[in-house]
Amino acid sequence: MSRLSAAVPLWLAHALRAQRGPVPWSAVVRGALAAGPLLLVAVLSGRTSIGVVAALGAMLAGINDRPGSRRAAVRRLGMPALAGAGGLLVGSYAGAHVGAVTLTLLLTVLGLLAGAVSAVGPVASGAGTQLLVAAAIGAGMPLPEPGWQRALLFVGGAGWLLVLRLALPTPGATAGDYRFDGERDAVGGVYDAVAALLEAVGGPDAPGRRVALTAALDHAQDALGGPRLRRYASSAAERRLHAQYAAALPLAEAATALAWAGEAVPARAVDGPRRLAVAVRTSTHTGPLPAPARSAPALRALDDALLHAADAFDRGGDDNALHTRRRTATSLARTALGSGGREYGLRVALCFGASVAVAQALHHARWYGSHSHWYWLPATAVFLVKPDLGPLASRVICRAAGTVLGAVLFAGFAALLPRPAGLVALVALCGALIPVATRHFAAQTAVVTVLVLSLVMVGGEPGASWSRLGETLLACAIVLLVGHLPALGQRGGGVRARLTRAAEAAHMYLAHVLDHGMTEDRAGRWALRREAYRALAEARVSIDLAAAELPALARHAEGTDEVAATLERLVDTTTACAVQLDDTGRLTPQHTERIAELLDELAEGRERAGLAVKEGQAPPASLAG
């Protein structure tokens, strides 16, 4: 695949790329027990339409069912489900009581709102997607139940999958309280990532290992930081996990400083974090940890961090803090209303509104014949216009290929399987395949196409598979056209907004280290460090996706990857400065000169990329002194 990626354009290589990893068997089991059984109960009770709506809710929730903790799953599955129920409610009543023009305008405004909110983060993006998809289904799918019942059934289907997520133990999770197996695995992954970075210090793999450490810390932070009734962890097992996560932060800081210095560390330095990772996953004591050499500030920091971690593991600890700053309602609104939110909102509104208008025109022209299933066109446009599912060209290629494959497979299954029993079994099978199919957008599209067509046929609407193909291709054409139209405001706004946020976080972290480096406010420093690295990771993902767009779109993000690389070096250097200040109370000329060079390089890069430098992002006064 690497040779192929080098030989083809990025936008095509991205369409051929798939995620790798072990099969998430627990999610596969949940998927098999979600939509299929709900539909079966409804069919046996003679209320098929109820099962169709509930199965749709379970299916869309299954797309968001990713690895992680149970607590994080409440937000990841619950918030999009509630948004989808709201969209279904609005769409049902609007579709029944307003005309085509008013309905198109209403759904376009809804698209503007959902698109802007999607810029806040992954969960908000999932909520925006389900809001629009459910609104289109509610307005276009003929169902006998009133809107409020549809909304409750939709939430019930998603809630059933969430109950399965909370209640079923993860296969192979035998240590400790199974309710926290996701948290244990996430925290253990942090210690493994620290060990991997220490192992790569001084070699070419060190930068990639540092990025992997950031991803592991972000994942653990999300796993531990889900919604809770109380402010702090209430059980001893959860408090212990919080303390073990907190103990990993100074280890990560010391490992990053060692990677910055670039001098290989003794092999025994890797053994300590490895043993800590095993202790987290097995809920056992660490035993004696090997002490690394103390010949340099970063090595002394690593040794001190290991001693602190051993103490936290043995005593359990009482550190409930995740060392992260909660985003306020004001900051969330600023993100949604900022350049990234405005651009994404406008693009979603235009694509969604145009697809609704075309679908309404075709529907009233009787192009659909006697079947009212115009919702497929706008629902497809929603998935196509989502940038977090990949570059635009890649999404269009994968969606078209997946729909063709799904329609062909469904046609074969429909001709061979008995009805409705065979179709119910097919829904259960597709539900089980969704967690695996999410690794590639085309595979996910194929599985979802088969599942939805099965639901539609069970609901009494035969022969819709080939018309779905035509509607999908039409949606692809609409999104490709609208996606390349000039927009109000600056193109690449999402990339620039995330990169500006990362630059602000990096400067706040640098200012804190240089102005308060000799104080004991390490908790504040760790929170700022985590925020800087998380913002950089989000910016990197956005930049990589923008680079894989067609040239007409990719050019708007030119130069941003160099700015991100400079910011990463700046944050790494700031971390090395923090460790140096902890050890000696002063910076070496190497540290100060490197900081000054990176700040100059960052200013030049931001100017070339067209990124404004805000007031307060000049070099801190303490650096000049």
C-alpha positions as CSV (number, residue, x, y, z in Angstrom):
1,M,0.0,0.0,0.0
2,S,2.9,2.4,0.7
3,R,4.2,2.0,-2.9
4,L,0.7,2.5,-4.2
5,S,0.3,5.7,-2.1
6,A,3.5,7.1,-3.5
7,A,2.4,6.4,-7.1
8,V,-1.1,7.9,-6.9
9,P,-2.5,11.3,-5.8
10,L,-3.2,11.7,-2.1
11,W,-7.0,12.1,-2.7
12,L,-7.1,8.7,-4.4
13,A,-4.6,7.0,-2.0
14,H,-6.9,8.0,0.9
15,A,-9.8,6.3,-0.7
16,L,-7.8,3.1,-0.8
17,R,-6.6,3.3,2.8
18,A,-8.2,1.3,5.6
19,Q,-7.6,1.3,9.3
20,R,-6.1,-1.8,10.9
21,G,-6.4,-3.5,14.3
22,P,-7.9,-6.4,16.1
23,V,-11.6,-7.2,15.6
24,P,-13.6,-5.5,18.3
25,W,-15.5,-8.6,19.3
26,S,-17.4,-7.0,22.1
27,A,-18.8,-4.3,19.7
28,V,-19.6,-7.1,17.2
29,V,-21.7,-8.9,19.8
30,R,-23.5,-5.7,20.8
31,G,-24.2,-5.0,17.2
32,A,-25.7,-8.4,16.7
33,L,-27.9,-8.0,19.7
34,A,-29.1,-4.5,18.9
35,A,-31.1,-3.8,15.7
36,G,-31.9,-7.4,14.7
37,P,-33.6,-8.4,18.0
38,L,-35.5,-5.1,18.2
39,L,-36.9,-5.7,14.7
40,L,-37.7,-9.3,15.5
41,V,-39.8,-8.4,18.5
42,A,-41.7,-5.8,16.5
43,V,-42.4,-8.2,13.6
44,L,-43.6,-10.9,16.0
45,S,-45.9,-8.5,17.7
46,G,-47.3,-7.2,14.5
47,R,-45.9,-3.6,14.8
48,T,-43.2,-3.7,12.2
49,S,-42.9,0.0,11.8
50,I,-42.0,0.4,15.5
51,G,-39.1,-2.0,15.0
52,V,-37.9,-0.2,11.9
53,V,-37.6,3.1,13.8
54,A,-36.0,1.5,16.8
55,A,-33.6,-0.4,14.6
56,L,-32.6,2.8,12.8
57,G,-31.7,4.3,16.2
58,A,-29.6,1.3,17.1
59,M,-27.9,1.3,13.7
60,L,-26.9,4.9,13.9
61,A,-25.7,4.4,17.5
62,G,-23.7,1.4,16.4
63,I,-21.7,3.6,14.0
64,N,-20.6,5.6,17.0
65,D,-19.8,2.6,19.1
66,R,-16.0,2.8,19.3
67,P,-13.5,1.4,21.8
68,G,-13.2,3.2,25.1
69,S,-14.7,3.3,28.5
70,R,-18.3,2.8,29.4
71,R,-18.5,6.3,30.9
72,A,-17.2,7.8,27.7
73,A,-19.8,5.7,25.7
74,V,-22.6,7.5,27.5
75,R,-21.7,10.8,25.9
76,R,-20.5,9.3,22.6
77,L,-23.7,7.3,22.0
78,G,-26.2,9.3,24.1
79,M,-25.7,12.8,22.7
80,P,-26.0,11.9,19.0
81,A,-29.1,9.8,19.9
82,L,-30.8,12.7,21.6
83,A,-30.0,14.9,18.7
84,G,-31.3,12.3,16.2
85,A,-34.6,12.1,18.2
86,G,-34.9,15.9,18.0
87,G,-34.3,15.8,14.3
88,L,-36.8,13.0,13.8
89,L,-39.4,15.0,15.8
90,V,-38.8,18.2,13.8
91,G,-38.7,16.3,10.4
92,S,-41.8,14.3,11.1
93,Y,-44.1,17.3,11.9
94,A,-42.5,19.5,9.2
95,G,-42.9,16.8,6.6
96,A,-46.6,16.4,7.5
97,H,-47.7,20.0,7.9
98,V,-45.6,22.3,5.6
99,G,-45.1,22.5,1.9
100,A,-42.1,21.6,-0.2
101,V,-40.5,25.1,-0.2
102,T,-41.0,25.7,3.5
103,L,-39.7,22.3,4.3
104,T,-36.6,22.9,2.2
105,L,-35.9,26.2,3.9
106,L,-36.4,24.7,7.4
107,L,-34.0,21.8,6.7
108,T,-31.5,24.1,5.2
109,V,-31.5,26.2,8.4
110,L,-31.2,23.0,10.4
111,G,-28.2,22.1,8.3
112,L,-26.5,25.4,9.0
113,L,-27.0,24.9,12.8
114,A,-25.8,21.3,12.7
115,G,-22.8,22.1,10.6
116,A,-21.7,24.9,12.9
117,V,-22.1,22.8,16.0
118,S,-20.1,19.9,14.3
119,A,-17.0,22.1,14.5
120,V,-16.9,21.8,18.3
121,G,-15.6,18.2,18.3
122,P,-16.2,14.5,17.4
123,V,-19.2,14.0,19.7
124,A,-20.9,17.2,18.5
125,S,-20.1,16.2,14.9
126,G,-21.9,12.9,15.5
127,A,-24.8,14.7,17.0
128,G,-25.1,17.0,14.0
129,T,-25.0,14.1,11.6
130,Q,-27.7,12.2,13.4
131,L,-29.8,15.4,13.7
132,L,-29.9,15.9,9.9
133,V,-30.2,12.2,8.9
134,A,-33.1,11.7,11.3
135,A,-34.7,14.9,10.2
136,A,-34.6,13.8,6.5
137,I,-35.9,10.3,7.5
138,G,-38.7,11.8,9.6
139,A,-39.8,14.1,6.8
140,G,-39.6,11.5,4.0
141,M,-40.3,8.0,5.4
142,P,-44.0,7.2,5.5
143,L,-44.7,5.8,9.0
144,P,-48.0,5.4,10.9
145,E,-46.7,6.6,14.3
146,P,-46.9,10.3,15.2
147,G,-43.6,12.3,15.5
148,W,-43.3,12.1,19.3
149,Q,-43.6,8.3,19.2
150,R,-41.0,8.1,16.5
151,A,-38.6,10.1,18.6
152,L,-39.1,7.9,21.6
153,L,-38.6,4.8,19.5
154,F,-35.4,6.2,18.0
155,V,-34.0,7.0,21.5
156,G,-35.2,3.6,22.7
157,G,-33.3,1.8,19.9
158,A,-30.1,3.7,20.6
159,G,-30.7,3.4,24.4
160,W,-30.9,-0.4,24.0
161,L,-27.4,-0.5,22.4
162,L,-26.1,1.8,25.2
163,V,-27.6,-0.6,27.8
164,L,-25.7,-3.4,26.2
165,R,-22.5,-1.3,26.2
166,L,-22.9,-0.6,29.9
167,A,-24.0,-4.1,31.0
168,L,-22.0,-6.6,28.9
169,P,-18.5,-7.4,30.1
170,T,-15.7,-7.1,27.6
171,P,-14.4,-10.5,26.5
172,G,-11.1,-11.3,28.2
173,A,-11.5,-8.6,30.9
174,T,-11.0,-10.7,34.0
175,A,-9.0,-8.4,36.2
176,G,-10.7,-6.1,38.7
177,D,-14.1,-4.5,38.3
178,Y,-15.2,-5.2,34.7
179,R,-17.0,-1.9,34.6
180,F,-13.7,-0.1,34.3
181,D,-12.0,-2.4,31.8
182,G,-12.0,0.3,29.2
183,E,-10.3,2.7,31.6
184,R,-7.7,0.2,32.6
185,D,-6.8,-0.6,29.0
186,A,-6.6,3.1,28.2
187,V,-4.3,4.0,31.2
188,G,-2.2,0.9,30.5
189,G,-1.8,2.1,26.9
190,V,-0.3,5.4,28.2
191,Y,2.5,3.5,30.1
192,D,3.1,1.3,27.1
193,A,3.4,4.5,24.9
194,V,5.9,6.0,27.4
195,A,8.0,2.8,27.2
196,A,7.8,2.9,23.4
197,L,9.0,6.5,23.3
198,L,11.9,5.8,25.7
199,E,12.8,2.8,23.5
200,A,12.9,5.1,20.4
201,V,14.9,8.0,22.0
202,G,17.8,8.9,19.8
203,G,16.4,7.1,16.7
204,P,14.2,8.1,13.7
205,D,11.1,6.6,15.2
206,A,11.0,9.0,18.2
207,P,8.8,11.7,16.7
208,G,6.1,9.1,15.7
209,R,6.3,7.5,19.1
210,R,5.7,11.0,20.7
211,V,2.6,11.4,18.6
212,A,1.4,8.0,19.7
213,L,2.0,9.0,23.3
214,T,-0.2,12.0,22.8
215,A,-2.9,9.8,21.3
216,A,-2.7,7.4,24.2
217,L,-3.0,10.3,26.7
218,D,-6.0,11.8,24.8
219,H,-7.7,8.4,24.8
220,A,-7.1,7.8,28.5
221,Q,-8.3,11.3,29.3
222,D,-11.5,10.7,27.4
223,A,-12.0,7.3,28.9
224,L,-11.8,8.6,32.5
225,G,-13.5,11.9,31.9
226,G,-17.0,10.8,30.8
227,P,-20.2,12.1,32.4
228,R,-20.8,11.4,36.1
229,L,-23.4,12.1,38.7
230,R,-20.8,13.3,41.2
231,R,-17.9,15.7,40.6
232,Y,-15.2,13.2,41.5
233,A,-14.7,9.4,41.1
234,S,-16.8,7.7,43.8
235,S,-15.5,4.1,43.9
236,A,-12.0,3.0,45.1
237,A,-11.3,1.3,41.8
238,E,-12.0,4.4,39.8
239,R,-10.0,6.6,42.2
240,R,-7.1,4.2,41.8
241,L,-7.3,4.5,38.0
242,H,-7.3,8.3,38.2
243,A,-4.2,8.2,40.4
244,Q,-2.5,5.9,38.0
245,Y,-3.3,8.2,35.1
246,A,-2.0,11.2,37.0
247,A,1.2,9.3,37.8
248,A,1.8,8.8,34.1
249,L,1.9,12.5,33.3
250,P,5.4,13.2,34.8
251,L,6.7,10.1,33.1
252,A,5.3,11.3,29.8
253,E,6.9,14.7,30.4
254,A,10.3,13.2,31.2
255,A,10.2,10.9,28.2
256,T,9.4,13.8,25.9
257,A,12.3,15.8,27.3
258,L,14.6,12.8,26.7
259,A,13.3,12.5,23.1
260,W,14.0,16.2,22.6
261,A,17.6,15.8,23.8
262,G,18.0,12.9,21.4
263,E,20.4,10.9,23.5
264,A,19.7,7.2,23.8
265,V,18.6,6.1,27.3
266,P,19.7,2.9,29.1
267,A,17.6,-0.1,28.2
268,R,16.5,-0.6,31.8
269,A,14.7,2.7,31.7
270,V,12.0,1.0,29.5
271,D,11.3,-1.8,32.0
272,G,9.6,0.4,34.6
273,P,6.8,1.8,32.4
274,R,6.3,-1.7,31.0
275,R,5.8,-3.1,34.4
276,L,3.4,-0.3,35.3
277,A,1.3,-1.0,32.2
278,V,1.0,-4.7,33.2
279,A,0.1,-3.7,36.8
280,V,-2.7,-1.4,35.5
281,R,-4.2,-4.0,33.3
282,T,-4.0,-6.8,35.8
283,S,-4.9,-4.7,38.9
284,T,-1.7,-6.0,40.7
285,H,1.2,-4.4,42.4
286,T,4.2,-3.4,40.4
287,G,6.9,-4.9,42.5
288,P,10.4,-3.4,42.5
289,L,11.0,-1.1,39.6
290,P,14.5,-0.7,38.0
291,A,16.0,2.7,38.7
292,P,17.3,4.5,35.6
293,A,20.6,6.5,35.6
294,R,20.5,10.0,37.0
295,S,23.2,11.6,34.9
296,A,21.0,14.2,33.2
297,P,18.0,16.4,34.3
298,A,15.5,14.4,32.1
299,L,16.8,11.1,33.5
300,R,16.5,12.4,37.0
301,A,13.0,13.5,36.3
302,L,12.2,10.0,34.9
303,D,13.6,8.4,38.0
304,D,11.6,10.7,40.3
305,A,8.4,10.0,38.2
306,L,8.9,6.2,38.5
307,L,9.3,6.5,42.3
308,H,6.1,8.6,42.4
309,A,4.3,6.2,40.2
310,A,5.3,3.2,42.3
311,D,4.0,5.0,45.4
312,A,0.7,5.9,43.7
313,F,0.3,2.3,42.6
314,D,1.0,0.8,46.0
315,R,-1.1,3.3,48.1
316,G,-3.9,3.7,45.5
317,G,-3.6,7.5,45.6
318,D,-6.2,10.2,45.9
319,D,-5.5,12.3,42.8
320,N,-8.9,12.6,41.1
321,A,-7.8,15.4,38.7
322,L,-7.5,14.6,35.0
323,H,-5.4,17.8,34.6
324,T,-7.6,19.1,31.8
325,R,-9.4,22.4,31.5
326,R,-13.1,22.1,30.8
327,R,-14.3,24.1,27.9
328,T,-16.8,26.7,28.9
329,A,-20.1,27.4,27.1
330,T,-18.5,30.6,25.8
331,S,-15.6,28.8,24.3
332,L,-17.8,26.2,22.6
333,A,-20.0,29.0,21.2
334,R,-16.9,30.8,19.9
335,T,-15.8,27.6,18.1
336,A,-19.2,27.0,16.5
337,L,-19.4,30.7,15.4
338,G,-15.8,31.0,14.4
339,S,-14.4,30.7,10.9
340,G,-14.3,26.9,11.0
341,G,-17.9,26.6,12.2
342,R,-19.2,29.2,9.8
343,E,-17.5,27.6,6.8
344,Y,-18.6,24.1,7.7
345,G,-22.1,25.2,8.6
346,L,-22.5,27.0,5.3
347,R,-21.2,24.0,3.3
348,V,-23.5,21.6,5.1
349,A,-26.5,23.9,4.7
350,L,-25.9,24.3,1.0
351,C,-25.4,20.6,0.4
352,F,-28.2,19.5,2.6
353,G,-30.6,22.2,1.4
354,A,-29.8,21.5,-2.3
355,S,-30.3,17.8,-1.9
356,V,-33.6,18.3,-0.1
357,A,-34.7,20.7,-2.9
358,V,-33.8,18.2,-5.7
359,A,-35.4,15.3,-3.8
360,Q,-38.6,17.3,-3.3
361,A,-38.7,18.2,-7.0
362,L,-38.2,14.6,-8.0
363,H,-40.7,13.4,-5.4
364,H,-43.5,15.8,-6.5
365,A,-42.7,15.0,-10.2
366,R,-43.6,11.4,-9.3
367,W,-40.0,10.3,-10.3
368,Y,-40.2,7.9,-7.3
369,G,-43.4,6.3,-8.5
370,S,-45.8,5.4,-5.7
371,H,-43.0,5.1,-3.0
372,S,-42.2,8.1,-0.8
373,H,-38.5,7.5,0.0
374,W,-37.0,10.8,-1.1
375,Y,-35.1,11.0,2.3
376,W,-32.2,8.9,0.9
377,L,-30.8,11.7,-1.2
378,P,-30.4,14.3,1.6
379,A,-29.4,11.6,4.1
380,T,-26.6,10.6,1.8
381,A,-25.5,14.2,1.3
382,V,-25.1,14.5,5.0
383,F,-22.6,11.7,5.2
384,L,-20.8,12.9,2.1
385,V,-20.3,16.5,3.4
386,K,-18.7,15.4,6.7
387,P,-15.0,16.2,6.6
388,D,-14.2,14.0,9.6
389,L,-15.1,11.0,7.5
390,G,-12.3,11.8,5.1
391,P,-11.5,14.2,2.1
392,L,-14.4,15.1,-0.2
393,A,-13.2,13.1,-3.2
394,S,-12.4,10.1,-1.1
395,R,-15.9,10.2,0.5
396,V,-17.6,10.4,-2.8
397,I,-15.6,7.5,-4.3
398,C,-16.2,5.3,-1.3
399,R,-19.9,6.2,-0.9
400,A,-20.6,5.4,-4.6
401,A,-18.6,2.2,-4.5
402,G,-20.1,1.1,-1.2
403,T,-23.7,1.8,-2.4
404,V,-23.2,-0.1,-5.6
405,L,-21.8,-3.1,-3.7
406,G,-24.5,-2.9,-1.0
407,A,-27.3,-2.7,-3.6
408,V,-25.9,-5.7,-5.5
409,L,-25.5,-7.7,-2.3
410,F,-29.0,-6.8,-1.1
411,A,-30.5,-7.8,-4.5
412,G,-29.0,-11.2,-4.2
413,F,-30.0,-11.7,-0.5
414,A,-33.6,-10.5,-1.2
415,A,-33.9,-13.0,-4.0
416,L,-32.8,-15.9,-1.8
417,L,-33.8,-15.2,1.7
418,P,-37.3,-15.9,3.1
419,R,-39.4,-12.9,4.2
420,P,-39.4,-11.5,6.8
421,A,-37.3,-13.9,8.8
422,G,-34.4,-13.9,6.4
423,L,-34.3,-10.1,6.3
424,V,-34.4,-9.8,10.1
425,A,-31.4,-12.1,10.2
426,L,-29.7,-10.0,7.6
427,V,-30.3,-6.9,9.8
428,A,-28.7,-8.6,12.8
429,L,-25.7,-9.7,10.7
430,C,-25.2,-6.2,9.3
431,G,-25.4,-4.8,12.9
432,A,-22.6,-7.1,13.9
433,L,-20.5,-6.1,10.9
434,I,-20.8,-2.3,11.4
435,P,-18.0,-2.1,14.1
436,V,-15.6,-3.8,11.7
437,A,-16.8,-2.0,8.6
438,T,-16.2,1.5,10.2
439,R,-12.5,1.0,9.3
440,H,-13.3,2.0,5.7
441,F,-16.0,4.3,4.5
442,A,-16.9,2.2,1.5
443,A,-17.2,-1.0,3.6
444,Q,-19.4,0.9,6.1
445,T,-21.5,2.3,3.3
446,A,-22.1,-1.2,1.9
447,V,-23.1,-2.7,5.2
448,V,-25.4,0.2,6.1
449,T,-27.0,0.1,2.6
450,V,-27.8,-3.6,3.0
451,L,-29.2,-2.9,6.5
452,V,-31.3,0.0,5.6
453,L,-32.7,-1.7,2.5
454,S,-33.6,-4.7,4.6
455,L,-35.4,-2.4,7.0
456,V,-37.3,-0.7,4.2
457,M,-38.4,-4.0,2.7
458,V,-39.5,-5.4,6.0
459,G,-41.5,-2.2,6.5
460,G,-43.4,-2.9,3.3
461,E,-41.5,-1.0,0.6
462,P,-40.1,-3.5,-2.0
463,G,-37.8,-2.9,-4.9
464,A,-36.0,0.2,-3.7
465,S,-32.4,-0.9,-4.0
466,W,-31.7,0.3,-7.6
467,S,-33.4,3.7,-7.0
468,R,-31.1,4.1,-4.0
469,L,-28.1,3.8,-6.3
470,G,-29.4,6.5,-8.5
471,E,-30.1,8.8,-5.6
472,T,-26.6,8.2,-4.1
473,L,-24.9,9.1,-7.4
474,L,-27.0,12.2,-7.6
475,A,-26.0,13.1,-4.0
476,C,-22.4,12.6,-4.9
477,A,-22.7,15.0,-7.9
478,I,-24.5,17.6,-5.7
479,V,-21.8,17.4,-2.9
480,L,-18.9,17.5,-5.4
481,L,-20.4,20.6,-7.1
482,V,-21.3,22.5,-3.9
483,G,-18.2,21.4,-2.1
484,H,-16.0,23.1,-4.7
485,L,-18.1,26.3,-5.0
486,P,-16.5,29.5,-3.7
487,A,-17.9,30.2,-0.2
488,L,-18.4,33.2,1.9
489,G,-15.3,33.7,4.1
490,Q,-11.9,32.0,3.7
491,R,-11.6,28.5,2.5
492,G,-9.8,26.1,4.8
493,G,-11.4,27.8,7.7
494,G,-11.6,24.6,9.7
495,V,-7.9,23.9,9.4
496,R,-6.9,27.4,10.2
497,A,-9.3,27.6,13.2
498,R,-7.8,24.4,14.7
499,L,-4.2,25.5,14.0
500,T,-4.9,28.9,15.6
501,R,-6.3,27.2,18.6
502,A,-3.2,25.0,18.8
503,A,-0.9,28.0,18.5
504,E,-2.8,29.7,21.4
505,A,-2.5,26.6,23.6
506,A,1.2,26.3,22.8
507,H,1.9,29.9,23.7
508,M,-0.1,29.6,26.9
509,Y,1.9,26.6,27.9
510,L,5.2,28.3,27.0
511,A,4.3,31.4,29.0
512,H,3.3,29.3,32.0
513,V,6.6,27.4,32.0
514,L,8.8,30.4,31.5
515,D,7.0,32.6,34.0
516,H,6.1,29.9,36.6
517,G,8.7,27.3,35.9
518,M,10.2,27.4,39.4
519,T,6.9,27.1,41.3
520,E,5.1,24.0,42.4
521,D,2.1,24.5,40.1
522,R,2.8,21.3,38.2
523,A,-0.9,20.5,37.9
524,G,-1.5,23.7,36.0
525,R,1.5,23.0,33.8
526,W,0.3,19.5,33.0
527,A,-3.2,20.7,32.1
528,L,-1.7,23.3,29.7
529,R,0.7,20.7,28.3
530,R,-2.2,18.3,27.7
531,E,-4.3,21.0,26.1
532,A,-1.4,22.0,23.8
533,Y,-0.7,18.5,22.6
534,R,-4.4,17.7,22.1
535,A,-5.0,20.8,20.1
536,L,-2.0,20.0,18.0
537,A,-3.3,16.4,17.4
538,E,-6.7,17.8,16.3
539,A,-5.0,20.3,14.0
540,R,-2.8,17.6,12.5
541,V,-5.8,15.4,11.7
542,S,-7.5,18.3,10.0
543,I,-4.4,19.2,8.0
544,D,-3.8,15.7,6.8
545,L,-7.4,15.4,5.6
546,A,-7.2,18.8,3.9
547,A,-4.0,17.7,2.1
548,A,-5.8,14.7,0.6
549,E,-8.5,16.9,-1.0
550,L,-8.5,17.6,-4.7
551,P,-6.0,20.3,-5.6
552,A,-8.7,23.0,-5.9
553,L,-9.4,22.5,-2.1
554,A,-6.0,21.3,-0.9
555,R,-4.3,24.6,-2.0
556,H,-6.2,26.5,0.7
557,A,-4.3,24.7,3.4
558,E,-0.9,25.0,1.9
559,G,1.8,25.8,4.5
560,T,-0.2,24.8,7.5
561,D,1.6,21.5,7.9
562,E,4.9,23.4,8.3
563,V,3.3,25.6,11.0
564,A,2.0,22.5,12.8
565,A,5.5,20.9,12.7
566,T,7.0,24.0,14.2
567,L,4.4,24.1,16.9
568,E,5.1,20.5,17.8
569,R,8.8,21.3,18.1
570,L,8.0,24.3,20.2
571,V,5.8,22.3,22.6
572,D,8.4,19.6,22.8
573,T,11.1,22.2,23.6
574,T,8.8,23.8,26.2
575,T,8.4,20.4,27.9
576,A,12.2,20.0,28.0
577,C,12.4,23.5,29.5
578,A,10.0,22.6,32.2
579,V,12.0,19.5,33.2
580,Q,15.2,21.6,33.1
581,L,13.7,24.2,35.4
582,D,12.5,21.6,37.8
583,D,16.0,20.2,38.1
584,T,18.2,23.3,38.1
585,G,15.9,26.3,38.4
586,R,17.4,27.9,35.2
587,L,17.5,27.3,31.5
588,T,20.7,26.6,29.5
589,P,21.6,28.7,26.5
590,Q,20.6,25.7,24.3
591,H,17.0,25.9,25.6
592,T,16.6,29.7,25.3
593,E,18.2,29.8,21.8
594,R,16.0,27.0,20.6
595,I,12.9,28.7,21.9
596,A,13.8,31.9,20.2
597,E,14.5,30.2,16.9
598,L,11.2,28.3,17.0
599,L,9.2,31.5,17.8
600,D,10.8,33.3,14.8
601,E,10.2,30.3,12.6
602,L,6.6,30.1,13.8
603,A,6.0,33.8,13.0
604,E,7.4,33.4,9.5
605,G,5.4,30.2,8.9
606,R,2.2,31.7,10.1
607,E,2.7,34.7,7.9
608,R,3.3,32.5,4.8
609,A,0.2,30.4,5.6
610,G,-1.9,33.5,6.1
611,L,-2.5,32.9,9.8
612,A,-2.9,36.0,11.9
613,V,-0.8,36.3,15.1
614,K,-3.0,37.4,18.0
615,E,-1.9,39.8,20.6
616,G,-0.2,38.0,23.5
617,Q,1.6,35.5,21.3
618,A,4.9,37.3,21.2
619,P,7.9,35.8,23.0
620,P,7.3,35.9,26.8
621,A,9.2,38.6,28.6
622,S,11.0,36.0,30.8
623,L,12.7,34.6,27.7
624,A,14.2,37.9,26.8
625,G,15.6,38.2,30.3
